[in-house]
Amino acid sequence: MPLFALSFVIQVALVLHIIKTGRNTTWIWIVVMLPGAGSVAYVILEVLPDLMGSRTARRATRGVENIINPNKHINAAAQRYSITNTVENSLLLADQCVEKGMHSEAAELYRKALTGVHEHDPDILYRLADTEFRLGNYAETRRLLDLLIAKNPDYKNQEAHLLFAKTVDELGDTAKAREEYAVLAGYYSGAEAKVRYATLLRRQGDAEQADALLTEILQTAKIAGRHFHTLNKEWITMAKRDLGR
């Protein structure tokens, strides 16, 4: 493609981008009147900052960092914690421990953070409960979640609700688990709740309702965007595997 034609195509693409993203229309004149310099300026000043700030870009950057220096973030968090033992720094280090699979260490840090005005903080209680669940301490997980809702009755968190359903299921309270999964299936944004609900239904001999839930997941996946597939890859695969068993 001749250089002039390529430059024109780039100009058209950038003008469409300016209009679509609601940028200042002055950029249209800059890109059109200054084909080379104007296009470069727009990309550098408008497009690249957005790209670097996007979730996808941040995730890609973090992935590269983890390959090059896998302990960078946890080391930085540990250093901050050693300098100033604050609740914020405790939580930062605890979250990094969870990412590294260091759940016992994370639980200890979360417990230390439950102090003063944060004694019944719902987000910290949830994170601690989630960590205890990962450790297989289901009775303690249930106790923490009961405490969370008793002290914070208006707290809304779909992940905490799902954790409660998984916990009572692990504790053998299938009636309560079925009740909670049924509610979650109506509003939970991902596929996990319905897959877990279907698994429980199948265990109880209700294969027809289980298959209906799994079919619904696969139908949603067909029309959903890439983001849904990325977040729910494991559960979509499980739904395909379990359907019609």
C-alpha positions in Angstrom: 0.0 0.0 0.0 1.4 3.4 -1.0 2.6 5.6 1.9 0.0 8.3 1.1 -2.9 5.7 1.1 -1.7 4.2 4.4 -1.5 7.7 6.0 -5.1 8.4 4.8 -6.3 5.1 6.3 -4.7 5.9 9.6 -6.2 9.4 9.6 -9.7 8.0 9.0 -9.3 5.4 11.7 -8.1 8.0 14.2 -11.0 10.4 13.3 -13.4 7.6 13.9 -11.7 6.9 17.2 -12.0 10.5 18.2 -15.7 10.6 17.4 -16.5 7.2 19.0 -14.7 7.9 22.2 -16.1 11.4 22.6 -12.7 13.2 22.4 -12.4 17.0 21.9 -13.3 17.6 18.2 -10.3 19.8 17.9 -8.3 16.6 17.6 -10.1 16.0 14.3 -8.6 19.2 12.8 -5.2 18.4 14.1 -5.2 14.9 12.7 -6.6 16.0 9.3 -4.5 19.2 8.9 -1.2 17.6 10.2 -1.4 14.0 8.8 1.9 12.8 10.3 2.6 14.9 13.4 -1.1 15.2 14.3 -1.7 11.5 14.2 1.4 10.8 16.2 0.5 13.4 18.8 -3.0 12.0 19.2 -1.8 8.5 19.7 0.8 9.6 22.3 -1.4 12.0 24.2 -4.7 10.3 24.0 -4.6 6.6 22.9 -1.5 5.3 24.8 -2.5 6.7 28.2 -5.9 4.9 27.9 -4.2 1.7 26.8 -1.7 1.7 29.6 -4.5 2.4 32.1 -6.8 -0.4 30.8 -7.4 -3.5 32.8 -6.1 -5.7 30.0 -2.9 -3.6 29.7 -2.4 -3.7 33.5 -3.0 -7.4 33.6 -0.5 -8.0 30.8 2.1 -5.8 32.4 1.6 -7.5 35.7 2.0 -10.9 34.0 5.3 -9.9 32.5 6.5 -8.5 35.9 5.6 -11.8 37.6 7.7 -13.7 35.1 10.7 -11.4 35.5 10.4 -10.9 39.2 7.7 -13.1 40.7 8.3 -11.9 44.3 8.4 -8.2 43.5 4.9 -7.3 44.9 5.0 -9.4 48.0 8.5 -8.2 48.8 7.4 -4.6 48.4 4.4 -5.3 50.6 6.5 -7.0 53.3 9.0 -4.1 53.3 6.1 -1.6 53.8 4.7 -3.7 56.6 8.1 -4.0 58.4 8.5 -0.2 58.3 4.9 0.7 59.4 2.6 -1.9 60.9 -0.7 -0.3 59.9 -4.0 -2.0 59.0 -3.5 -0.9 55.4 -0.1 -2.4 55.2 -1.3 -5.6 56.9 -4.0 -6.0 54.3 -1.7 -5.3 51.4 0.7 -8.0 52.6 -2.1 -10.4 53.4 -3.6 -10.0 49.9 -0.1 -10.8 48.4 0.2 -13.8 50.6 -3.2 -15.1 49.3 -1.9 -14.7 45.7 1.2 -16.8 46.6 -0.9 -19.5 48.3 0.4 -18.6 51.7 -3.0 -18.8 53.4 -2.0 -19.4 57.0 0.2 -16.3 56.9 -2.6 -14.3 55.2 -5.1 -15.4 57.9 -2.8 -14.2 60.7 -2.4 -10.8 59.0 -6.1 -10.5 58.4 -6.8 -11.3 62.1 -4.3 -8.7 63.2 -6.1 -6.1 61.0 -9.4 -6.7 62.9 -8.7 -4.2 65.5 -10.0 -0.9 66.8 -12.5 0.7 64.3 -11.8 -2.3 62.0 -12.8 -4.9 64.5 -15.9 -5.9 62.6 -15.0 -4.5 59.2 -17.0 -6.6 56.7 -14.5 -6.6 53.9 -11.7 -7.8 56.3 -14.0 -10.4 57.8 -14.9 -11.7 54.4 -11.3 -11.9 53.3 -10.4 -13.8 56.5 -13.3 -16.1 56.0 -12.3 -16.8 52.4 -8.8 -17.6 53.6 -10.1 -20.0 56.3 -12.2 -21.7 53.6 -9.1 -22.2 51.5 -7.4 -23.7 54.5 -10.3 -26.1 54.9 -11.5 -24.6 58.2 -15.2 -24.6 57.3 -16.6 -24.3 60.8 -14.4 -21.2 61.4 -15.5 -19.8 58.0 -19.1 -20.2 58.9 -18.5 -18.5 62.3 -16.8 -15.5 60.6 -19.5 -15.1 58.0 -22.2 -15.3 60.7 -20.3 -12.6 62.7 -19.9 -10.5 59.5 -23.7 -10.4 58.8 -24.6 -10.0 62.5 -22.4 -6.9 62.8 -23.1 -5.6 59.3 -26.7 -6.6 58.4 -26.8 -4.3 55.3 -23.5 -5.6 53.8 -24.0 -6.8 50.2 -21.3 -8.9 48.5 -22.1 -11.6 46.0 -18.7 -13.3 46.6 -19.4 -13.4 50.4 -22.8 -14.9 49.7 -21.3 -17.6 47.4 -18.7 -18.3 50.1 -21.4 -18.9 52.6 -23.3 -21.3 50.3 -20.0 -23.2 49.6 -19.3 -23.3 53.3 -22.6 -24.8 54.4 -22.4 -27.2 51.6 -19.0 -28.4 52.8 -20.4 -28.6 56.3 -23.1 -31.0 55.1 -26.0 -28.7 55.4 -27.3 -29.5 52.0 -30.8 -28.0 52.6 -29.3 -24.6 53.5 -26.8 -24.8 50.6 -29.6 -25.5 48.1 -31.6 -22.6 49.5 -28.6 -20.2 49.1 -27.5 -21.5 45.7 -31.1 -21.0 44.5 -31.0 -17.3 45.5 -27.5 -16.9 44.0 -28.5 -18.4 40.7 -30.9 -15.6 40.3 -28.4 -12.7 40.5 -24.8 -13.9 40.7 -22.9 -12.3 37.8 -20.7 -15.3 36.9 -21.3 -19.0 36.1 -19.8 -20.5 39.3 -23.0 -20.3 41.4 -25.2 -22.0 38.8 -22.6 -24.7 38.2 -22.2 -25.4 42.0 -26.0 -25.4 42.3 -26.3 -27.8 39.4 -23.7 -30.1 41.1 -25.7 -30.1 44.3 -29.0 -30.8 42.5 -27.4 -33.7 40.6 -26.2 -35.2 43.9 -29.8 -35.0 45.2 -31.1 -36.8 42.1 -32.6 -33.7 40.4 -30.8 -34.2 37.0 -33.4 -32.4 35.0 -33.1 -29.1 36.9 -29.3 -29.5 36.9 -29.2 -29.9 33.1 -31.5 -26.9 32.7 -29.1 -24.7 34.7 -26.0 -25.9 32.8 -27.8 -25.4 29.5 -28.6 -21.8 30.5 -24.9 -21.2 31.3 -23.9 -22.5 27.9 -26.5 -20.4 26.1 -25.3 -17.3 28.0 -21.7 -18.1 27.0 -22.7 -18.2 23.3 -23.9 -14.6 23.3 -21.6 -13.2 25.9 -18.4 -11.4 25.1 -14.8 -12.5 25.6 -14.7 -11.0 29.1 -17.4 -13.4 30.3 -15.5 -16.4 28.8 -12.2 -15.3 30.3 -13.7 -14.9 33.8 -15.7 -18.1 33.6 -13.6 -20.5 31.5 -13.3 -23.1 34.3 -17.1 -23.1 34.9 -18.1 -23.1 31.3 -15.8 -26.1 30.7 -17.3 -27.9 33.7 -20.9 -27.1 32.5 -20.0 -28.7 29.1 -18.5 -31.7 30.8 -21.4 -32.3 33.3 -24.3 -31.6 31.0 -26.4 -34.7 30.4 -24.5 -36.9 32.8 
